[in-house]
Amino acid sequence: SMGISYSRVANILRANASQQNLTALQTSAETIDRVLTDVNNVVYYISTSTDITRFLQLRPLDVDKTIVSDITKAQKSLKSYIIANSFIKEIQVYAFQSGIMVDSVTSVLDLERYYGIGFEMEQMDYARWREEFLEQRHRDQLYPSAGVACQNEWQDRLLYAQTIPMSGSDSFGGNVFLFLDEEQLLEQFGALQYGSGGMLCVLDREGNAVLQDNPGGLSLE
């Protein structure tokens, strides 16, 4: 009788724990959806910002007093987006026409000096970063989390990339990169209990793992 009672209690506890996990998972997933929706909104606002548009229209020979003002205004716009969204740790905008980049704290006229000093991506050299990220066009792409150094602080971050203007016009344009705090995103799943016997994996629409917590080292398959 005691064995049967224990079994019933254990089954009830397991059922309750399973339901709590499902509820926590649903709530956490909805939070991540909201974060990504907010990111899309930020990119849209950036793409329609007058300050960003003026920066994207700069040409290489426009390096005069006017360009300083345009870059400063673009930086202030990026900083305000970061302050308004705690998940976003850095935003970079690269202009195709001028080959100049701005982030929330600096302007980059010399990309090679910037990379490796003010910014760097793990296991990626300068040439690959410039060719694959800056100069290629992107369409609301999420890249798997990687170690990123911004202002000399290394942290695992999720990268979102989008070419602007989003209409596809070639009259002006560039790329915007948003770096999301991976640790803060994973904290949204803190109520889930999976430990070494399970894992958490967030996939993009193509099925690629862009964010994961895998304490047991389980196979993604």
C-alpha positions as CSV (number, residue, x, y, z in Angstrom):
1,S,0.0,0.0,0.0
2,M,2.8,2.4,0.9
3,G,4.5,1.6,-2.4
4,I,1.4,2.3,-4.4
5,S,0.8,5.5,-2.5
6,Y,4.4,6.6,-3.1
7,S,4.1,5.8,-6.8
8,R,0.9,7.9,-7.1
9,V,2.5,10.8,-5.3
10,A,5.6,10.5,-7.5
11,N,3.5,10.5,-10.7
12,I,1.5,13.5,-9.5
13,L,4.7,15.4,-8.7
14,R,6.2,14.5,-12.1
15,A,3.0,15.6,-13.9
16,N,3.0,18.9,-11.9
17,A,6.7,19.5,-12.7
18,S,6.0,18.8,-16.4
19,Q,3.1,21.2,-16.5
20,Q,5.2,23.9,-14.7
21,N,8.0,23.4,-17.2
22,L,5.5,23.7,-20.2
23,T,4.0,26.8,-18.7
24,A,7.5,28.3,-18.0
25,L,8.6,27.4,-21.5
26,Q,5.6,29.0,-23.2
27,T,6.1,32.2,-21.1
28,S,9.8,32.3,-21.9
29,A,9.3,31.6,-25.6
30,E,6.7,34.5,-25.8
31,T,9.3,36.7,-24.1
32,I,11.9,35.9,-26.7
33,D,9.3,36.5,-29.5
34,R,8.7,39.9,-28.0
35,V,12.4,40.6,-27.9
36,L,12.9,39.7,-31.5
37,T,9.8,41.8,-32.5
38,D,11.3,44.7,-30.6
39,V,14.6,44.2,-32.5
40,N,12.7,44.2,-35.8
41,N,11.0,47.5,-34.7
42,V,14.4,49.0,-33.8
43,V,15.8,48.1,-37.2
44,Y,12.7,49.6,-38.9
45,Y,13.1,52.9,-36.9
46,I,16.8,53.0,-37.8
47,S,16.0,52.5,-41.5
48,T,13.5,55.4,-41.4
49,S,15.7,57.7,-39.2
50,T,16.7,61.0,-41.0
51,D,20.0,61.0,-39.1
52,I,20.9,57.5,-40.3
53,T,19.7,58.3,-43.8
54,R,22.0,61.3,-44.0
55,F,24.9,59.1,-42.7
56,L,24.3,56.4,-45.3
57,Q,24.3,59.0,-48.1
58,L,27.8,60.3,-47.2
59,R,30.5,59.9,-49.8
60,P,34.2,59.2,-49.2
61,L,35.2,62.7,-50.2
62,D,32.7,64.4,-47.9
63,V,35.1,64.4,-45.0
64,D,34.6,68.0,-43.8
65,K,32.8,69.8,-41.0
66,T,29.4,68.6,-42.3
67,I,30.4,64.9,-41.9
68,V,31.3,65.4,-38.3
69,S,27.8,66.7,-37.5
70,D,26.1,63.9,-39.5
71,I,28.1,61.1,-37.8
72,T,27.5,62.6,-34.3
73,K,23.8,62.7,-34.9
74,A,23.8,59.1,-36.1
75,Q,25.7,58.0,-33.0
76,K,23.2,59.7,-30.7
77,S,20.4,57.9,-32.5
78,L,22.0,54.5,-32.0
79,K,22.7,55.2,-28.3
80,S,19.1,56.1,-27.7
81,Y,18.0,52.7,-29.2
82,I,20.4,50.8,-26.9
83,I,19.2,52.7,-23.8
84,A,15.6,51.9,-24.7
85,N,16.2,48.2,-25.1
86,S,18.3,46.4,-22.4
87,F,18.7,43.3,-24.6
88,I,20.7,45.3,-27.2
89,K,24.3,45.8,-26.2
90,E,25.7,47.4,-29.3
91,I,24.5,48.6,-32.7
92,Q,26.7,49.2,-35.7
93,V,25.8,50.8,-39.0
94,Y,28.0,50.5,-42.1
95,A,27.5,52.8,-45.1
96,F,28.2,51.2,-48.5
97,Q,28.9,54.6,-50.2
98,S,31.5,56.0,-47.8
99,G,32.9,52.8,-46.3
100,I,32.4,54.4,-42.9
101,M,30.9,52.7,-39.8
102,V,29.4,54.2,-36.7
103,D,28.5,52.4,-33.5
104,S,27.0,53.9,-30.3
105,V,30.2,55.4,-29.1
106,T,32.5,56.0,-32.0
107,S,32.9,56.7,-35.7
108,V,35.2,54.5,-37.8
109,L,37.0,56.0,-40.8
110,D,39.7,53.3,-40.6
111,L,38.0,49.9,-40.3
112,E,41.3,48.0,-40.0
113,R,42.3,50.0,-36.9
114,Y,38.8,49.6,-35.4
115,Y,38.8,45.8,-35.7
116,G,40.8,44.2,-33.0
117,I,40.9,47.4,-30.9
118,G,37.3,48.7,-30.4
119,F,35.5,45.6,-31.8
120,E,36.3,42.0,-32.6
121,M,34.4,38.7,-33.3
122,E,35.7,35.4,-32.0
123,Q,37.6,33.2,-34.5
124,M,37.2,35.7,-37.3
125,D,39.9,37.8,-38.9
126,Y,39.5,41.3,-40.3
127,A,39.2,40.3,-43.9
128,R,36.4,37.8,-43.3
129,W,34.5,40.2,-41.1
130,R,34.7,43.0,-43.7
131,E,33.8,40.8,-46.6
132,E,31.1,38.6,-45.1
133,F,29.4,41.0,-42.7
134,L,30.0,44.6,-43.8
135,E,30.0,44.4,-47.6
136,Q,27.5,41.6,-48.1
137,R,23.8,42.3,-48.0
138,H,21.6,40.8,-45.3
139,R,17.9,40.1,-44.8
140,D,16.9,40.1,-41.2
141,Q,19.4,37.3,-40.5
142,L,20.2,35.9,-37.0
143,Y,23.7,34.5,-36.6
144,P,24.6,31.9,-34.0
145,S,25.9,33.2,-30.8
146,A,29.6,33.9,-30.7
147,G,32.1,35.7,-28.5
148,V,32.2,39.4,-29.3
149,A,34.4,42.2,-28.0
150,C,32.8,45.6,-27.8
151,Q,34.8,48.3,-26.1
152,N,37.3,45.6,-24.8
153,E,34.5,43.6,-23.1
154,W,34.2,40.0,-24.3
155,Q,30.7,38.5,-24.1
156,D,28.7,35.9,-25.9
157,R,26.3,37.7,-28.1
158,L,23.6,36.9,-30.7
159,L,24.0,38.9,-33.9
160,Y,21.1,40.3,-36.0
161,A,21.9,41.8,-39.4
162,Q,19.8,43.7,-41.9
163,T,20.6,45.7,-45.0
164,I,18.9,49.1,-45.1
165,P,16.8,50.6,-46.6
166,M,14.7,47.5,-46.3
167,S,12.9,48.3,-49.5
168,G,15.9,47.1,-51.5
169,S,16.6,50.5,-53.1
170,D,20.1,51.0,-54.4
171,S,20.0,54.8,-54.1
172,F,21.7,54.6,-50.7
173,G,22.2,51.9,-48.2
174,G,24.2,50.0,-45.7
175,N,24.0,47.3,-43.1
176,V,22.8,47.5,-39.5
177,F,24.1,45.0,-36.9
178,L,22.4,44.5,-33.5
179,F,24.3,42.6,-30.8
180,L,22.0,40.9,-28.3
181,D,23.0,39.9,-24.8
182,E,23.0,36.0,-24.8
183,E,23.2,35.7,-21.1
184,Q,20.2,38.0,-20.6
185,L,18.2,36.0,-23.2
186,L,19.0,32.7,-21.6
187,E,17.9,34.1,-18.2
188,Q,14.4,34.2,-19.6
189,F,14.4,30.4,-19.4
190,G,15.7,30.3,-15.8
191,A,12.4,28.8,-14.5
192,L,12.8,25.7,-16.6
193,Q,14.3,22.6,-15.0
194,Y,16.2,20.5,-17.4
195,G,19.7,20.3,-15.9
196,S,22.3,17.8,-17.3
197,G,19.5,15.6,-18.7
198,G,18.2,18.1,-21.1
199,M,19.0,21.2,-23.1
200,L,17.5,24.4,-24.4
201,C,17.9,25.3,-28.1
202,V,16.5,28.2,-30.0
203,L,16.3,27.7,-33.8
204,D,15.9,30.2,-36.6
205,R,13.4,29.7,-39.4
206,E,15.9,27.5,-41.3
207,G,16.4,25.2,-38.3
208,N,19.8,26.5,-37.4
209,A,20.6,26.7,-33.7
210,V,21.2,30.3,-32.9
211,L,21.0,30.1,-29.1
212,Q,21.5,27.2,-26.7
213,D,22.1,26.1,-23.1
214,N,23.4,22.6,-23.1
215,P,24.9,21.7,-19.7
216,G,25.1,18.0,-20.5
217,G,26.8,18.4,-23.9
218,L,23.9,16.6,-25.7
219,S,23.9,16.2,-29.5
220,L,21.9,18.9,-31.2
221,E,20.4,16.1,-33.4
